[in-house]
């Protein structure tokens, strides 16, 4: 007979347990995984910029941004917490996950970059409602955007430079790179703490 303590948790069990924890967790493979703490200030600055821009540009659309305190169910029974996202579903004030996530954004870090851009992206791409997966490099004005095409396949594009903009037409949003990186001081040329998705 299997040990009940080793039985995979349901989403409901996970959220009930998470409500009593001081730290944030994801539900992965049926078990809670604590999220890393101690992000650099630049990471937080970019997340705040994204949320502020999304809130302004989505006002009146029926969609709203959500933070890393909310979550999405990427595959049945698997809970992830992107840094920011857009939910266009009916708002449940007592809900714990996005009802209809249309966009997720991750600000990359040296320790999670490969996982976020490969393994976690594969999960995000299985979410039928998602139109955009956005990865923001904190050390240079460089954003990777994965977008759904008309056939619901995924296409990758790069947005580079502070004079460019991230276009998200499916949710009616344009994010100027200068606003995403507002107040961010980049490291000197030649010093990069996060590699690009293409491996550069």
C-alpha positions as CSV (number, residue, x, y, z in Angstrom):
1,X,0.0,0.0,0.0
2,X,1.4,3.4,-1.0
3,X,2.3,6.0,1.6
4,X,-0.5,8.7,1.7
5,X,2.2,11.3,2.3
6,X,3.7,10.6,-1.1
7,X,0.4,10.8,-3.0
8,X,0.3,13.6,-5.6
9,X,-1.7,16.6,-4.4
10,X,-4.7,18.0,-6.2
11,X,-4.8,21.6,-7.1
12,X,-7.4,22.2,-4.3
13,X,-5.1,20.5,-1.7
14,X,-2.2,22.6,-2.9
15,X,-4.0,25.9,-2.7
16,X,-5.4,25.1,0.8
17,X,-1.9,24.3,2.0
18,X,-0.3,27.3,0.2
19,X,-2.7,29.7,2.1
20,X,-0.9,28.7,5.3
21,X,2.6,29.2,4.1
22,X,4.8,32.3,4.3
23,X,6.6,31.6,1.0
24,X,5.2,31.1,-2.5
25,X,5.2,27.7,-4.1
26,X,4.3,26.1,-7.4
27,X,2.7,22.7,-7.8
28,X,4.9,20.6,-10.0
29,X,4.4,16.9,-10.7
30,X,1.8,16.8,-7.9
31,X,4.1,18.2,-5.2
32,X,4.8,21.8,-4.0
33,X,8.1,23.4,-5.1
34,X,9.2,26.6,-3.3
35,X,9.9,29.5,-5.5
36,X,13.3,31.2,-5.3
37,X,13.5,34.3,-3.3
38,X,16.0,37.2,-3.4
39,X,15.5,38.6,-6.9
40,X,17.6,41.6,-7.7
41,X,16.0,45.0,-7.7
42,X,16.2,45.3,-11.5
43,X,14.0,42.2,-11.7
44,X,11.4,43.8,-9.5
45,X,11.7,47.2,-11.3
46,X,10.9,45.5,-14.6
47,X,8.0,43.5,-13.2
48,X,6.5,46.7,-11.7
49,X,6.9,48.5,-15.1
50,X,5.2,45.7,-16.9
51,X,2.2,45.6,-14.5
52,X,1.8,49.4,-14.6
53,X,1.9,49.5,-18.4
54,X,-0.5,46.6,-18.7
55,X,-2.9,48.1,-16.2
56,X,-3.0,51.4,-18.1
57,X,-3.3,49.9,-21.6
58,X,-5.9,47.2,-20.6
59,X,-8.3,49.6,-18.8
60,X,-11.8,49.2,-20.1
61,X,-11.0,46.1,-22.2
62,X,-12.3,43.4,-19.8
63,X,-8.8,42.1,-19.3
64,X,-6.5,42.8,-16.4
65,X,-2.9,42.1,-15.4
66,X,-2.0,39.7,-12.6
67,X,1.0,39.3,-10.5
68,X,3.2,36.4,-9.3
69,X,0.9,36.0,-6.4
70,X,-1.7,34.6,-8.8
71,X,-1.1,31.6,-11.0
72,X,-2.1,29.6,-14.1
73,X,-2.7,25.9,-14.5
74,X,-0.3,25.0,-17.4
75,X,-1.2,21.3,-17.6
76,X,-3.9,19.5,-15.6
77,X,-2.7,19.6,-11.9
78,X,0.3,21.8,-12.6
79,X,0.4,25.3,-11.1
80,X,2.9,28.0,-12.2
81,X,3.4,31.6,-11.1
82,X,4.7,33.8,-13.9
83,X,6.1,37.2,-12.9
84,X,3.2,38.9,-14.7
85,X,0.3,38.0,-16.9
86,X,-3.0,39.1,-18.4
87,X,-6.3,37.4,-17.5
88,X,-9.3,38.1,-19.7
89,X,-11.7,35.7,-17.9
90,X,-14.5,36.4,-15.5
91,X,-13.0,37.7,-12.3
92,X,-13.6,35.6,-9.2
93,X,-12.5,37.7,-6.2
94,X,-11.8,34.6,-4.2
95,X,-10.1,32.8,-7.1
96,X,-6.4,31.7,-6.9
97,X,-5.6,31.4,-10.6
98,X,-6.2,33.2,-13.8
99,X,-9.5,32.2,-15.4
100,X,-8.5,32.9,-19.0
101,X,-4.8,33.8,-19.2
102,X,-3.9,35.4,-22.5
103,X,-0.3,36.5,-21.8
104,X,2.5,35.6,-19.4
105,X,5.8,37.4,-18.8
106,X,8.9,36.2,-17.2
107,X,11.9,38.4,-16.3
108,X,14.9,36.2,-16.7
109,X,17.6,35.6,-14.1
110,X,20.9,33.7,-14.4
111,X,19.6,30.8,-12.2
112,X,16.3,30.2,-13.9
113,X,16.9,31.4,-17.5
114,X,17.3,28.0,-19.1
115,X,14.4,26.5,-17.2
116,X,12.1,29.4,-17.9
117,X,12.8,29.6,-21.6
118,X,12.7,25.9,-22.4
119,X,10.9,23.7,-19.9
120,X,8.5,26.2,-18.5
121,X,7.8,27.5,-22.0
122,X,6.8,24.1,-23.2
123,X,4.2,24.0,-20.4
124,X,2.9,27.5,-21.2
125,X,2.5,26.6,-24.9
126,X,0.0,23.9,-23.8
127,X,-2.3,26.5,-22.3
128,X,-5.0,26.8,-25.0
129,X,-6.0,30.4,-24.1
130,X,-2.5,31.9,-24.1
131,X,-1.6,34.1,-27.1
132,X,1.8,35.4,-25.8
133,X,4.8,34.3,-23.8
134,X,7.2,37.2,-23.1
135,X,10.7,36.9,-21.8
136,X,12.5,40.1,-20.7
137,X,16.3,40.3,-20.4
138,X,17.1,42.5,-17.4
139,X,20.6,43.4,-18.6
140,X,19.9,44.8,-22.1
141,X,16.9,46.1,-24.0
142,X,16.0,42.7,-25.5
143,X,12.7,40.9,-25.3
144,X,11.7,37.5,-26.7
145,X,8.1,37.1,-27.7
146,X,6.4,33.8,-28.5
147,X,3.0,34.5,-30.3
148,X,0.2,32.3,-31.5
149,X,-0.4,32.3,-35.3
150,X,-3.8,31.9,-36.9
151,X,-3.5,28.1,-36.9
152,X,-2.6,28.3,-33.1
153,X,1.0,27.4,-33.7
154,X,3.7,29.4,-32.1
155,X,6.1,31.8,-33.8
156,X,9.2,33.5,-32.1
157,X,10.2,37.1,-32.6
158,X,12.8,39.4,-31.0
159,X,12.3,43.0,-30.0
160,X,15.5,44.9,-29.3
161,X,16.4,48.5,-28.4
162,X,14.7,51.1,-26.3
163,X,13.1,52.8,-29.3
164,X,11.2,49.6,-30.3
165,X,7.9,48.3,-28.9
166,X,6.5,44.9,-28.0
167,X,3.3,44.5,-30.1
168,X,0.6,42.3,-28.6
169,X,-2.4,42.8,-31.0
170,X,-4.5,39.9,-29.8
171,X,-5.0,41.7,-26.5
172,X,-4.9,45.2,-27.9
173,X,-1.6,46.2,-26.2
174,X,1.6,47.8,-27.3
175,X,4.4,48.0,-24.7
176,X,7.2,50.5,-25.5
177,X,10.5,49.1,-24.6
178,X,11.4,52.4,-23.0
179,X,8.6,51.9,-20.5
180,X,9.4,48.3,-19.8
181,X,12.9,49.4,-18.9
182,X,12.1,52.7,-17.3
183,X,14.6,53.4,-14.6
184,X,16.7,50.4,-15.4
185,X,20.5,50.9,-15.5
186,X,22.1,48.3,-17.7
187,X,25.5,46.8,-16.9
188,X,28.5,48.0,-18.9
189,X,28.9,46.5,-22.5
190,X,30.4,43.0,-22.4
191,X,29.0,42.1,-19.0
192,X,25.8,40.0,-19.3
193,X,24.3,38.0,-16.5
194,X,21.6,36.4,-18.7
195,X,22.1,34.8,-22.0
196,X,19.5,35.2,-24.8
197,X,17.1,32.5,-25.7
198,X,19.1,31.8,-28.9
199,X,22.1,31.0,-26.8
200,X,24.1,34.2,-27.5
